[in-house]
Amino acid sequence: MLTATNAAGASATATRDITVYTDDVRVGIVTWDNQQGKGKLNVTAFSSIITTTSPTVPAGMTMTATFWNDLLPAGLTGSATNPISVPMTCTRMRWYARQRSPAST
C-alpha cells in the first residue's frame, strides 16, 4: 500500500498486487557476424518461466540485453561506461536480441 500526502494535507492511497516470478535465464546461442566492417550480434536467451506447458510470456515481462567492451576507451559507445542496451523479443519460448554495431546504423 502506498499513501501520498501533499503539503495541504490531502492524502491518496493506492494498493497494487505484484506477482514476482522466480526465473532462471540461460544465454544460449551468441553469434557475431562482421561483414564489410559492419558487425551484427545475435543473442538467444532461454527463460525458465516460458515452457511448453506455459508458453505465454507473463504480462509485463521484458528482457534487455546489455553489451560492453572493457577495451574501449571510456565514453565511447559500447564501452563499460556507455554500454549498448537493446530490448529482447520473445519468440517461440526464446528471447532474441539483435544489435548492429554503431558504425552500421
C-alpha positions in Angstrom: 0.0 0.0 0.0 1.2 3.5 -0.9 -0.1 6.7 0.8 0.9 10.1 -0.5 0.1 13.3 1.2 0.6 16.8 -0.3 1.5 20.0 1.5 -2.1 20.9 2.1 -2.7 17.6 3.9 -4.8 15.8 1.2 -4.0 12.1 1.0 -4.4 9.4 -1.5 -3.9 5.7 -1.0 -3.2 3.1 -3.7 -2.9 -0.7 -3.4 -1.3 -2.9 -6.0 -0.7 -6.6 -6.0 2.6 -7.5 -7.8 3.4 -11.1 -8.8 7.1 -11.9 -8.6 8.3 -14.9 -10.5 11.4 -16.9 -10.0 13.2 -17.1 -13.3 16.4 -18.8 -14.5 17.7 -17.2 -17.6 20.3 -19.0 -19.7 22.2 -17.5 -22.6 22.1 -20.0 -25.5 23.4 -19.1 -28.9 25.5 -16.0 -29.5 26.8 -15.2 -32.9 28.9 -12.3 -34.2 28.8 -11.5 -37.9 31.3 -9.0 -39.3 30.7 -8.4 -42.9 32.2 -5.4 -44.7 33.2 -3.9 -41.3 29.6 -3.8 -40.1 29.2 -6.0 -37.1 26.0 -7.8 -36.1 25.4 -9.6 -32.8 22.6 -12.1 -32.3 21.8 -13.4 -28.8 19.3 -16.1 -27.9 18.3 -16.5 -24.2 16.0 -19.0 -22.6 13.7 -18.3 -19.6 12.6 -21.0 -17.2 9.2 -19.2 -16.9 8.3 -19.9 -20.5 7.8 -23.6 -21.0 5.9 -25.9 -23.4 3.3 -26.2 -20.6 3.1 -22.5 -20.1 4.3 -20.9 -23.4 2.8 -17.4 -22.8 5.0 -14.6 -21.5 3.7 -13.2 -18.2 2.1 -9.8 -18.7 4.7 -7.1 -18.3 7.7 -9.4 -18.6 10.6 -7.9 -20.5 14.2 -8.7 -21.1 17.0 -6.3 -22.0 20.5 -7.3 -23.3 23.4 -5.1 -22.4 26.8 -5.3 -24.1 30.1 -3.6 -23.4 33.8 -4.0 -24.2 36.2 -3.2 -21.4 38.9 -2.5 -24.0 37.1 0.5 -25.5 38.0 4.0 -24.1 35.5 5.3 -21.5 32.6 7.2 -23.0 32.7 5.5 -26.4 29.5 3.7 -27.4 29.9 0.1 -26.3 32.4 0.9 -23.6 32.0 -0.1 -19.9 30.8 3.5 -19.1 28.5 3.7 -22.1 27.1 0.2 -22.8 24.7 -0.7 -25.5 21.3 -1.9 -24.3 18.7 -3.4 -26.5 15.2 -4.9 -25.8 14.9 -8.5 -26.5 11.9 -10.0 -28.4 10.2 -13.2 -27.1 9.5 -15.7 -30.0 8.6 -19.3 -29.5 9.8 -19.6 -25.9 13.1 -17.8 -26.7 14.3 -14.2 -26.3 16.2 -12.6 -29.1 18.4 -9.6 -29.2 19.8 -8.3 -32.4 22.2 -5.4 -32.4 24.3 -3.9 -35.2 27.5 -2.1 -34.4 27.0 1.7 -34.2 29.0 2.1 -37.4 26.4 0.2 -39.4 23.4 2.2 -38.3 
